[in-house]
């Protein structure tokens, strides 16, 4: 059974990673997912792959984190169905704070028009659930490096 860590506004760091150098070079992933099990699992996967992660459970939390860590965040991975707003609503609001922020929208179902709506405000990708973990890590790493 996977142990899930509590939500943190401090970037997770891979074991042995010192200082902020990793976050500054590659940037930090903002993971916005309201299901704690999924968020915990993805945080562990990305951290083990060497990617720092900041977690939020809803849009309001994501906006607070971005305001505090805007110089670090290089990619927002947003679940479409959040408790307080949809991912296609949150993406443009995050981009008001970080212009051009790449957004990866995730969902377990087809979301008609959401991709197009979000893409109008900046670079956007869609990833369907369930995830293929290795492919997801590679895709996130590539997007973060191009945004650095």
C-alpha positions in Angstrom: 0.0 0.0 0.0 1.3 3.5 -0.9 1.8 5.9 1.9 0.4 9.3 1.0 2.0 12.4 2.4 0.0 15.4 3.5 -0.5 18.3 1.1 2.5 20.6 1.3 3.3 24.0 -0.1 7.0 23.3 0.0 8.4 21.5 -3.1 9.0 17.8 -2.7 12.6 16.9 -3.4 14.1 13.6 -4.4 16.2 11.9 -1.8 19.7 13.3 -1.8 18.7 16.5 -3.7 20.2 19.5 -1.9 19.2 23.1 -2.1 17.0 24.8 -4.7 19.4 24.0 -7.6 17.1 21.3 -9.0 14.0 23.5 -8.8 15.8 26.5 -10.4 17.3 24.4 -13.3 14.4 22.2 -14.3 11.7 24.1 -12.4 8.9 22.8 -10.2 5.7 21.0 -11.3 2.5 22.4 -9.8 0.2 19.4 -9.4 -3.5 20.3 -8.9 -5.5 17.1 -8.0 -8.3 16.8 -5.6 -8.0 13.0 -5.1 -5.4 12.6 -2.4 -4.4 9.1 -3.4 -3.7 10.1 -7.0 -1.9 13.3 -5.9 0.2 11.3 -3.5 1.0 8.6 -6.0 2.0 11.2 -8.7 4.1 13.2 -6.2 6.0 10.1 -5.4 6.5 9.1 -9.1 7.7 12.6 -10.1 9.9 13.1 -7.0 11.6 9.7 -7.6 12.2 10.9 -11.2 14.0 14.0 -9.9 11.2 16.5 -10.4 10.2 18.8 -7.5 6.4 19.0 -7.0 4.1 21.4 -5.3 0.6 20.1 -4.6 -2.8 21.7 -4.4 -6.2 20.1 -4.0 -8.3 22.9 -5.6 -8.0 26.0 -7.7 -7.8 28.4 -4.8 -4.9 26.4 -3.4 -3.2 26.4 -6.8 -3.5 30.2 -7.0 -2.0 30.7 -3.6 0.9 28.4 -4.4 1.6 30.1 -7.7 1.6 33.5 -6.0 4.3 32.3 -3.5 6.4 30.2 -5.9 5.9 31.8 -9.3 9.7 31.9 -10.1 9.9 28.1 -9.6 6.8 26.7 -11.4 7.5 25.6 -15.0 4.4 23.5 -15.6 0.9 23.1 -14.1 -0.7 19.6 -14.3 -4.4 20.2 -13.5 -7.2 17.7 -13.0 -10.2 19.0 -15.0 -12.8 18.3 -12.3 -11.8 20.2 -9.3 -14.2 21.0 -6.4 -14.1 24.8 -6.9 -13.4 25.3 -10.6 -12.7 23.3 -13.8 -9.1 23.0 -15.1 -10.0 25.1 -18.2 -11.0 27.9 -15.8 -7.9 27.6 -13.6 -5.4 27.5 -16.4 -6.0 31.0 -17.7 -6.0 32.3 -14.1 -2.6 30.8 -13.4 -1.4 32.3 -16.7 -2.4 35.7 -15.4 0.3 35.2 -12.8 2.8 33.4 -15.0 2.3 34.4 -18.7 2.7 31.5 -21.1 2.7 28.8 -18.3 2.4 25.4 -20.0 -0.6 23.5 -18.7 -1.3 19.8 -18.8 -5.0 19.1 -18.4 -6.0 15.7 -17.1 -9.3 13.8 -17.0 -10.7 10.4 -16.9 -13.3 11.3 -19.5 -13.6 13.3 -22.7 -14.0 17.0 -22.0 -15.6 18.6 -25.0 -14.3 22.1 -25.8 -12.1 22.4 -22.7 -8.8 21.8 -24.5 -9.6 24.4 -27.1 -10.8 26.9 -24.5 -7.6 26.5 -22.4 -5.3 26.4 -25.5 -6.6 29.9 -26.4 -4.6 31.3 -23.4 -1.3 29.4 -23.9 0.5 26.1 -24.5 -1.8 23.2 -23.5 -1.6 19.4 -23.5 -4.2 16.8 -22.5 -3.5 13.6 -20.8 -6.2 10.9 -20.3 -6.5 8.9 -17.1 -5.4 6.3 -16.3 -1.9 7.4 -16.8 1.0 5.5 -18.3 3.5 6.4 -15.7 6.8 6.2 -17.6 5.4 8.1 -20.6 3.9 10.7 -18.3 7.2 11.4 -16.5 9.0 11.7 -19.8 6.3 14.1 -21.1 6.3 16.2 -18.0 10.1 16.4 -17.9 10.3 17.5 -21.6 7.6 20.2 -21.1 9.3 21.5 -18.0 12.7 21.7 -19.7 11.3 23.6 -22.7 9.6 26.1 -20.3 12.7 26.7 -18.2 
